[in-house]
Amino acid sequence: MDQYKLFIDGEFVDAADGKTFDTIDPGTGLPFATVAQAGNADAEAAIAAAKRAFDSGVWSGLPMAERVAKLQDFADQISQQGVRMVMTECMDAGQIVSYATMIATWASLLTRNLATYALTEFPMEEEIAASGNPFSPGREFIVREPIGVCVGIVPWNFPTALAMWKIVPALIMGNTIVVKPASNTPLTALILAEAAKAAGIPKGVLNVIPGPGGALGRTICTHPDVDKIAFTGSTEVGREIMRLASDTVKKVTLELGGKSANIILDDADMDLAVEGACFGTFLHQGQICESGTRVLVPAKFYDEFVERMKKRAEALRIGYQLDPSSHMGPVVSKEQLATVEHYVQLGKEEGAELITGGKRAEVKGMEGGYYYTPTIFANVDNKMRIAQEEIFGPVVCVIKYNDDDEAVAIANDSIYGLAGGVFSSSIARAEAVARRIRTGTMWINNYHVFAEYCPFGGYKQSGVGRELGKWGLEEYTQIKRIHVPAISDANTNFPFKMLKDDKRMEGFSYSSPTAVVVGHGSLSAINKAVVDLGCRRAMILTDPGVRAAGLADLVKSALVDFCVGIYDKIPQDPDLESVDGAVAKARELQANCIVSVGGGSVIDAGKVVCVCLKNGGKANDYVNRWSALTEPQTPHIVVPTTAGTGSEVTTVAVITSKTAGRKLFIADPRIVPNGAILDPRFTMTLPKGMTVGSAMDAMTHAVEALTSIMANQMCDGQALHAIRLIRENLPLVAADGSNEKARLNMQIAATTAGWAFTIAQVGMAHAMAHTVGTLHHVPHGTACGIALPHVMRFNVDHATAKLAQVAQALGVDTQGMSERDAALAAADAVQALMEKVGHPMRLRDVGVPEEGLGLCAFHAMADSSILFNPRPAGDPGEILELFKQAY
Ligand SMILES: NC(=O)c1ccc[n+]([C@@H]2O[C@H](COP(=O)([O-])OP(=O)(O)OC[C@H]3O[C@@H](n4cnc5c(N)ncnc54)[C@H](O)[C@@H]3O)[C@@H](O)[C@H]2O)c1
């Protein structure tokens, strides 16, 4: 008899205790090879060798291309062993020779296919284009690394294939592996080890230790140096492996049992379906985990179908597995034969009708072999044990059903979910049924089809994880995320600041991509702006007030034939639905560019319209998301008609959600408009109240950008200049709305303040304004203005120098004043300016009820603007006090 040894650390060795066992040919019942039997000492040695090899980097440290080259050599060595592999597999596992030949060929194919795929396509590293975390910008990427020492526990039904399913992905990804084949079928794994050695795969990378599952399994599944276990076998043993692996928290992939349903729909091609039902369950004597052992047949032709299955089953030739004329060989062992007999007896006792089979088969000259006839039970109730438990033999249950819903319910009524089939003349109908089955693989008009690039694995108690394809490769890697901050500095780290008193950020990143054209008549620039963006179909977005003022039509005439339509239904403080209405119109018009003509409401709606046009879906899909977009959006040109929000240059869009009951944001550098036209003719019609209110929005942006913890010198310059411009020009436009020069200066101030705050952020006044805007519909700019002086006083000891600069920009003579007094004087100067231009001074003046202040304070605390306020603001009592002061 042939002698086989263990393969440990690159050498074929005897077991440490010298034990051996015989392996039996199930077709004859006779031993045909002697194998060294691994014990615990051998398992320890194999794991130690695998760990040494892994840690040394001799394999894990190789570039992928070098590992792949070695695996291709391995594939060649397997091909060279082809005939021996086939014969041995047949004699060890009882596979019929045609099947074993296919599988041996696959062993080599699998290796080459997956190795080449890993080298050329599998993403070992991936950049994460948008991190989704706006507080810690920088580069984010992942690298995939091997897990370490893997264990592959292989069952007896497909000793070569299932060993390769574990060895190949483990090795491709740089792991090392210890393979424990089933004690019934240990030989081909050892031949694979010979091939690996001949291919020059370094010692210790692959180790093979045949031996008894129970004792050896405990050692390898609990060993602290084992990082991952990949097991194929019964659900019962899978549960135990998971338990054993849990103490050391190993990664596990489990490919376990099944009781798969093969559903024959009532429009199926009968010849095909009968063939599929028999192939699906009698191939390899039914010893395939994903076999379609429950055949679900419609009542309509149940009896005829059973009769035809019977005929087909009885025509199958049972014989010695190496005889090329055999359709079915023996079951794998005496024990398995006993299990099959036990279940057949049980089926009879449960009341199922035995149609054919149900007994051992006799093969002339092979009397000691473990042959069993293909067996069909009809009139099986799905609750019977023969329909619920895995038999692993040539026994099929044929179950009757009345309609598709019932078939789906029966198919899903199982603890397993490994695979299944649907036979139908309508692929659409079959697909619809396939989607409803809770199982890892569904074959339509086919069965038992595996492929290297397609995943295999189970739902429910059929397993954890997937084998094969990119999903199988992923299971043999760890994912490491690597973060590199945009600025590596202790004082420019937003989260670090949570543990510091000084919250100010020193470094910053400044980006202002909007092309701005400024001046009387600058509307003329719009055609060129559209063309430069590669567009010719612009839809104008506006609101009824702006339309009524004739401003949208002014833009339409300037656009000439580039304008495909006007959508004028954007309300003030737009909600999600109004954005969706605009998106639908733009899609209908096939617009490839949006021109927003209006104030912040229209511009913000326009930003979200552009996001939806580019990415599909509705506004609600994008709100409350920060830093999520990775590409430029649909081109957006803006013609502001108020001088306040600065939205034409900001990264923010504010949209009201009725369901959330508040304003939600999209904050993303990708939504900044591409172009803005500041033509004073567009603000001349703005009524005085709006003029003053929106100016205080700009003023608040400037002051809060200057004092925020994100303040920086570039934005400081913009903010201070905006404050000066507003101080000088707001009284002029308030007195005379037709003062074009002053109007233009106010526009410049608003845009400049927008640039400042989109980088430097805002603070408490905005948190308060967002709240009273949502709860009491106070216009944003007006609410900002009312809150601002109170917030400046609230912040006086946390932004003293900056507020003193505000005083100077507001024209206060600060000479002789302490810095703190100058800072307080800035708040007074803001109030004086507001009084001068007739701005409301108190929340009570704009309809906020006194009893509502508590709720306002509560909401303001949850507003993200508060994060950037110079004075840490976590005390609800303090915030309520501010609201009371502003009241
Ligand atoms: N994205 C940002 O960076 C940002 C910043 C601040 C505020 N906002 C948001 O902007 C919105 C407020 O924008 P707004 O203050 O510009 O006001 P708005 O866009 O809501 O317009 C207010 C009213 O003024 C009318 N109007 C506008 N321009 C006119 C003109 N030239 N002539 C006649 N009528 C005119 C409009 O028809 C509308 O009825 C709020 O929803 C706020 O949350 C956004």
The ligand as an ORCA input file, in Angstrom:
! r2SCAN-3c Opt
* xyz 0 1
  N     -26.051     78.777      2.071
  C     -25.621     79.737      2.828
  O     -24.426     79.951      2.920
  C     -26.613     80.560      3.575
  C     -26.153     81.560      4.435
  C     -27.099     82.305      5.106
  C     -28.447     82.083      4.931
  N     -28.861     81.088      4.112
  C     -30.277     80.808      3.885
  O     -30.754     81.785      2.951
  C     -32.136     82.011      3.185
  C     -32.376     83.510      3.285
  O     -31.963     84.127      2.080
  P     -32.166     85.678      1.836
  O     -31.986     86.394      3.098
  O     -31.299     86.032      0.719
  O     -33.681     85.807      1.452
  P     -34.632     84.947      0.514
  O     -33.896     84.368     -0.593
  O     -35.394     84.019      1.401
  O     -35.604     86.032     -0.070
  C     -36.520     86.673      0.773
  C     -37.622     87.357     -0.012
  O     -37.096     88.434     -0.727
  C     -37.544     88.443     -2.050
  N     -36.510     89.054     -2.886
  C     -35.249     88.637     -3.007
  N     -34.568     89.455     -3.817
  C     -35.409     90.427     -4.224
  C     -35.267     91.538     -5.043
  N     -34.097     91.883     -5.571
  N     -36.334     92.288     -5.277
  C     -37.508     91.982     -4.701
  N     -37.694     90.960     -3.895
  C     -36.641     90.167     -3.645
  C     -37.818     87.027     -2.374
  O     -38.801     86.914     -3.364
  C     -38.265     86.474     -1.041
  O     -39.655     86.566     -0.921
  C     -32.490     81.297      4.449
  O     -33.168     80.114      4.123
  C     -31.158     80.988      5.079
  O     -31.206     79.829      5.889
  C     -27.955     80.348      3.430
*
